[in-house]
Amino acid sequence: MINLKKFNNLLELFFNQCEIQNDNDIFLTSLNDSKKEFSWKFTKISVVKLSEEFKKYIQKGDRCLLISENRPEWLITDLAIMLANGITVPAYTTYVERDYEYIINDCKPSIIIVSNYDQYKKIENIIKNKPFIKKIFSFELIDKLQKEKYFDINSYLQKNQNVNFNIPDLELSRKDPACIIYTSGTQGNPKGVILSHGGILNNCEGGCELIKPFISKQSRFLTWLPLSHSYEHTVQFIQIGVGAKVYYAESIEKLIKNMNDCSPEIMTAVPRFYQNLYQKISSSFKKSKGLKKILIDETVKLGKKKIKKEKLNFFQNILNSVLDRLVRSKIKKQFGGKLKTFVSGGGALDREVGYFLNSIGLPTLQGYGLTETSPVVSCNPIHDIRVETVGPPFKGNQVKIAEDGEILVKGENVMIGYWNNEEETNKVLKDGWLYTGDIGIFKDNYLIITDRKKDILITPGGDNISPIKIENELVNSELIDQAVVYGDNKPFLVALLVLNNEKNLIKHEEIEKEIEKINKNLTKIEKIKKFFIIKEKFSIENGMLTPTLKLKRYKIIQKYKTEFERNY
């Protein structure tokens, strides 16, 4: 494995790996209808040639806005921007016009890259009378625009492959900005997080060390989490670091199909994906009968015992090995057959979900991080998974617990600061330490997240309640798809519920019984006293979920505040 410490920037990592790999080996593959494949040689030449075009419009430090779904051209463009001494500003394709307007006015990009006309339309009105925008680039031909107004990237790249070139001198240092990633805005307007080359390289070092046991020649990765998210943005450089073969999924709806298409060995995703997976598999298990049910129940039971480090007797060890072949291998086949591990990040993974997936032969490593830490702080290693934790800190990350329990992080991975926002930067960066806003403890050097400072509900009696914990209990029910808990400074808690569409005609009495059952796992102050049901599912499209499927709690409460308050 490459020594990542020796590189001064992400481009050196990429070009170094290009020299190691066979030119014609496939590096990037799109699984959409047209199924494009990009070799290492094509990718390398494309990066250099595209950077030459970018240099005509940008100077060192200029921001370059990138609006595109996941595809091979995304990585090529990101690297080409760096090579042109620019700074990539990725933006989610799911943003609404107001979000794009905010980001464009905040970072003032010199160029904007879109994937197609659909993405261009979203910004068409915003970019009028913006003299700082010098050129629009697009991955696909836009017939409706005059050629002098934009640049067709793919046509240009296909025509310019048979060329000789020298890789230009790379002047970038580890301290230089690599990208500005805007937070998903769960608490208000997004903030532009400036991440350095060194910060991402530092994270890659920890990531490569984590997945070292799974690495083979051209390990297969399936990527679907938006590359605009810091988690997946860094993962693409881990993929470069291990010389992986990367597949870009079509959509979350086609994820399982795509897993069968490319048989990935490693896949990164957010807790919502694993929550849905848990619900589907456990619901399927409940329908089993006879011998099949006995085998499944034993698989889950013995698997949980093993992951909890409980000793198995002689007979149980033999039975567990048999179940590996009879049950767990068949489950793996449903996900392409070669999956070695899931890695969960971007939010808290429910404990029951973690135990369940690991017990049935789908190793799931929970990690912890923030956009501000490039992003990973810690992660469980495969040889010692402790589901109730987020693992030990990555090498190079200093982590300590403040007197009030807040998790503080220091190291090269910590952001440079927030773009154009010194006030907010100074709130979270003090003496080099990043104040995460998360509450936690250490146990045997494994970090355990216990609460979130900002998401805590306080009772009239002064007790602290974590709504996320209760919401996880609620959505683990096969009847409930989404939930939001309300009750800051209130005498009791009220839950907003979105029911599972697959469970048709659920009666109110059934939900009442389900809530009673869930309440048995909660303390007195955590119990749900009242609830109401809405029909509209929270989604990215209606603005209630972030692009990484986190609840926009403040927006949901704002919209349904009247209904919440009616219950008091």
N, C-alpha and C positions, 0 to 999 in steps of 0.2 A: 504494500500500500504506500502511496506517495506521502512524503513528509510535507505536510501543509505549512509548517513553520517557516520554510525557506522562501515562500512566495510573498512578494510585496503587494500584490493585488490579485483580484479574481481572474484577470486576463492571463496572467502568468500561469495560473493553475490550468486554465482551459488550453492554452497553446502547448503547455507541457504534456497534457494528456493526449492532445492531437498527435504529438510526435511518437507517443508510445503505442497508440492504437493503429490498426490496419486502416489505410485510407478508405477502403471500400466497405468496411464493416458498417452496418446500419446502426446509427446512434439514436435518432429521433423518428418516431412513427406516430402518425395521426390515425386514430381508429374511426374517423368519420367516413361518410359514404365514399369520398374520393380516395381515401387511404393513401396519404403521402408518406414517403420514406426519405430520410435524409441521412446520408453517410457522414462519417467524421470529416472527410475531405470537403464535401459539399458545404457542410456547416462552417468549417474553418474559412474557406474562400468567401462564403457569403458574408460572414462577420466582417472580414477585411474590406470587401468591396462596398458593403452598405455603409460602413464607417466613413468611407471616402465621400459618399454623398452627404451624410450628416454634417461632416466638417465644413461644407459649403454654407451651412446655416447656423452653426452653433460655435461658441467659444468655450473654453474651460469653465466648468461650473454651471453652464446653462442647463435648465431643466427641460426634460423631454417627456411629454405626457404620452403614456402608452395605454390604449383602450382596446382590449382584445380578449376573446375567450382563449382558453388554453389551446395551444397549437405549436408546432416546431418553430414557426417564425417568431414566436414570442421570445424564446431564449436567444435566437440569432439577433434580434433587435436589441435586447437588453445588453448583450455583449458588444454590439456595434456602437451603442451609445457610449458605453464605457471607453471603448477604443477611440472614440471621437472626443474624449475628455468631458463628456456630458454626464448628467445625473438622471437616471431613470425615475420617473414618477408613475408607478403603475396605478390604474384606476379600475374598479370593478365595472363590468358590463351591466350590472344590475342597478347601478346608481340611477337616480332620477335627475332631471335637468337641474334642480336646485343644488344637488351635490356636485355635479360637474362645474357649475358656475362658481361655487365656493372654492373648489380646488384650483381652477384656472386663474381666478382672481388672486388667490393666495400665493401660488408658486410661479405664476407668469411664465409658462413654458415657451421656449423659442420655436420648437416644433411639436406637432401632435401626430402620433401614429395611431391609426385605427385599423381594425381588421377588415371592415367592409362598409358598404353604404348604410346599413342599419345602424352601425355604431356612429358613423359620421352624422347621420340625421339628428342624433341626440345632442350634438354640440353645435350644429349648424347655426342656430340663432345666437348662441352664446359668444361665438368667436368673431362675430361681426364687430368692426371698429375696435379690434384688439391689435394694435400695431406691433406688439412684442411677438406675436405669432408670425413666423416667417415662412413656414411651409407645412402643408398637410401631406402625410405619407399614408399609403394604404396597402394592405396585403393583397387585396383583390381589386380587380378592375372596377372603377366607378364610372359607368357610362354617362351618368348625368352631370359629371363635373368636367370642365374644360381641363385639358392636360397640363396647361401652364399653372393651374391652381393646386395640383397635387402630383404626387410621385407614386407610380405603381411599382411596389417593391418586388413582387414575385416575378413579374415580366422581366425586370432588370436583372434579377439574380439568375434566372434560367439562361439568359443570354451571355452572362459574364463568368462562366465557370472555367473555360479553358485559358486561364491566364497564369502567368508567373508573377509572384510578388514576394516581397520581403516583409516580414512582420515588423512594423514600425517600432521604434524605441518606446518603451512603456515608462512613462514618467510618474505614474500614480504610486502613491505610498499607501501603507496600511491605514494611515490616519485620514486619508481622503474620503469624501462621501461617495458611496456607491449608488445609493438610491434614497428616495424619500417616500416612505410608505405611510399613507394616511390611515389612521385607526378607523375601525368600523363604525365608530360613533354611537356606542350603546348608551352613552350618557349625554350626548349633545353633539355639537359640531366636531367633525374629525380633526385630529391634529396630525401634522406632517412630521413623522419620525425620521430623523436623518441617521442612516446606518452607514458605517464605514466599511471599507474593503477588509480591514483587519478584523472587525467585529464579526462579519459573515464567515471569514476564513477560520476564525477562532471557533465559531459554532460548527463549522464543517468538520473540524478536527475532532470535536466531541461526538458528532454524528457518525463519522466514519469509524471511530473506535467502537461505538455502540453496535453498529451493524456488521462489524468485522466477522463474527461467527457465521453470517449468512452469505458472505460474498463469494461468488464464483466468477468465472470468466463471463463477462457481460451479464451480470445480474439483472433481472427484469424488474422494472418499476412500473407501476400503473399510477398515473397522476390525474386527479380530478378536482382537488381543492383548488380554488382560483389562484393562479400565479401572482395575482395582485396582493394576496395575503402573505405576510412575512414568513409564515411557516413553510408554505410551498415554495416561495421565492428562494429561501435558503436551501431547501431540499434539492432544487435543481443543481446547485453547486456541489452538494454531496454526491449526487448522481454523476457529475463530471469527475469528481475526486476518485470514485471507485470504478470509473470506466463502464458505467451501466448502459443498458439498452432501455430507452425510455418510451413508454406508450402513453398517449394522451387520450383519456376517455372521452366519449361523445357527450355524455351528460350523466347526472346522478341517477336518472331514471333507467339508464342503460348500463349501469355500473356492473351489475352481476353478469350480464351478457358479455361486457368488455373484459371482465376477469376471465371468463371462459375463452374469449378470443385470443388473449395474449399470455395466459398462465403466469401472472406476476409472482415473484418471490417476496417482494417487499411492497407494502402500500401504506401510505400515510393518510389519515382522515381525522375528522373532528368527532367529538362525543355523540352528536346527533345521529351520525351514520351508524355507530355501534349500538346506540339505543334502538334504532329501527331494526337493525340486524337481530338484536336480542329478542325483540317482540315477535318478529317473524319466525325465528327458529323455535323459540319456546312455545309459541302458538301451535306450530307444526308438531312439536313433541307431544303436546297434550292430546292430540288426536290419535296417537299411536296406541295399539292394543296388544295384549298377549305377550309373547316372548320379546317382540320388538320394544314394547314399553319397558319391560324388565331390564333389557340391555341398555336402553337410553338412560333410565333412572340410575343404574349402576355407573354408567359413564360419567354422568354429572356428579354423582356422590363421591366417587373415588377421585375424579379429577379435581374437585374442590379440596378434598383432603390433602392431595399431593401439593397443590398450589399454596395451601395454608401451612405446609411443612408438618402435617400430622403424619405420624408413622403408619405405614401400611404393613399388615402381617403378611406371612408367606403366601397364603391363598389370595389375598387382595392384590399383591404385586403381580402374580400370574394372571389373574382376571383382568387387571388394568392393562397388561400387555396385550392380551387377547382383544380387549375392547379398542385398543389402538388400531387394530387391523379391521375389526368388524364394524365399528361405528365411526371413529374419528377420521379414518382415511376416506370414508365415503362422504363425510361432511366436507372435508378438504377438496374433494373432487368437484363439488358444486361451485368452488371458487377458483377453478383452473387446475387444481391438483398439485401445484408446486409452492403454494404459499408457505413461507417460513415465518413471517411475522406481520402483524398490524402494528402501527405506531400511532398512538392517540395523542393529540395535542389541540391547543386552541380553546380549551375549557376543561372543566372537571368531568371525569368519567365516573359514572355511578359505580359504586363498589360492587353491587350485585351483578351488574353487567360485566364488569371486569372478571369476576370469579367465574361466571357462567361461560364466557367466551374462551377463557384459558382452559377450563375444565373439559370442553368438547373438542380440543385440539386446534383452536385458533389462537395461537399466542398473541397477546395484546399487551404492548408495552406502553404504559401511561407515562407521559412526560408533563413538564410544566414550563411555561415561558410567557413572555410578553413581546409584543412588537418591539418595545424599547430595549429588549435584550437579544435581538438579532435572530431568532427569538428564544431559543431553548436555554433554560436555566439548569434543568435536571431531567433525568429519565431513568426508568427501570431497565436494568440489563437483563438479557435473556436467561443468564445462568442463575439469577436470584430475583425473580419477580415477586414484589410485595405489593399486592393489589391496592391495599389501603394507603399506599404512598405514591409520590411522584418520582421516586428514585433518588440516588445521590447526585450532587451537582456535577456538571461536566467539568473536566479538567480545565483549569484556567479561570473558572468562575468562583469568585469569593461570595459566599452566602452566609449571612448571619441574621439572627432574630433580635429585633429591637426590644426595648423594655416593655412596650405595649403589645408585643407579639407580632409586629409587622415584619414581613420578610424584606431584607435589604440585599441588594446585589451589586457587586463591584467587579470590574474586569474589562478587558478589551471589547467584549461583546456588548457592553452597555452603549446605548445610542450617543451620538454627538450632542443631540438636543432636539427640540421641536423647531421646525422651520418657521422663521419669522414670528416666534412666540417665546420671548425670553422669560416672561412672567410665569408661564406654565412650566417651562424648563426648570426654573429655580424652585418651583414647588416640589418637584420630584427628584432633582439631582442636588445632593448636598455632600460636599467633600468627596466627590467621586462615587458616592453610594446612591443607587437608585432605590427610591422608596416605592415599592410595588403596589401598595394598597391591599395586599393579601396578608392574611394572618396564618401563621404556621408554627410548627415545632419540628425538631429533629429527633429521630429515634435511630440509633446506630448508623448515623450519617445519612439516613434516608429522610427526605423531606416529606412532611405531611401537611397538606393544606387544610386548615380547620375552618376558615371563614374568609369572607371578603369584607373589607372595611366599609366600602361604599354601598354594598348591597344588604347590609344588616338592618333588620327591623328591630326597633326598641319598644318594649311594652311599657305601659304606664308605670309598672313596677320597677323599671330600669333593667329588665332582662334583655339580653341580645338573642335574636332569632335569625338563623340563616334561611332565607326563602328558597335558595337553590336546593338545599338538602330536602326540603319538603316537596318541592316541585319534582325532584327526581323520584321520590317515593310515589307520587301521583302518576307520573308518566310511565312508570314500570308496570302499571296496570294495563292489561290488554284492552280495557274499555276506554282508556283515556289517552289521547294522542298528544295534547299540549296542555300546559297549566301555568297559571301565574298566581302567586300568593300575595295578598295585600293585607296590611294591618299595622303600619308604623304608628306607634302611639295610640293604638286602638285596644279596646277591651278583649278582643279575640280576632282570629284570622279568618279571612274570607278567600275562597279560591274561585278563580275564573277557569272554566274547563272547556276544552274543545274535544269532542268525543271522536273515537276511532271510526272512520268512515266504513271500515269493513264490518263493523258490528252494527248492523242495521236495526232500527227500531228498539234501541235500548230504552227501557222504562226508567222513569225518575227514581222509582224505588230501588232498582238495581244499582244505580249510582250511589244512592244513600247507603246501601249495604256495603258497597265497595269502599266508600269513604270511612265507614265505621271500621272496616278491616284494616285500612291504611293507618287510621288513628291509633290503633293498638301498638304500632311501631314508633309512635311519636310521644314526646313528653307532654305533660299537661298544657304547657304554654304553646306548644307547636301544633296542637290538634286543630283541625279544620272544623269550625262550628257551623259555617254556612257556605254555600256555593251557588253559582249560577252558570248556565251553559250558553255558549254562543255558537253559531253555526259557521261563521267565517273563520277558516283556518288562518293562522299567522303564516305569512309568507314573505319572501324577499320582495315580491311584486307589490304587495300592499303596504310595504314599509315597516312591517312589524318584526322582521328578522333581518339580521345582518347577513352579508354574503356568505359568512361561515356558519349560518344557521343558529346564531345566538339570539335570544330574545332581546328586542329593544324595549326593555322594561319600562322606561320612562314614557315612551310613546304609547304603549299598551295601556298603562295606568291612566295616562292623560285622556285617551279615547274612551275608556270605560269607567272613568272615575265616578260618574253619576250612578252607574249600576253597582259599583262596589259600595258606595256610601249608603245606598238604599237598604243594605243589609244590616245597618247599625241602628 
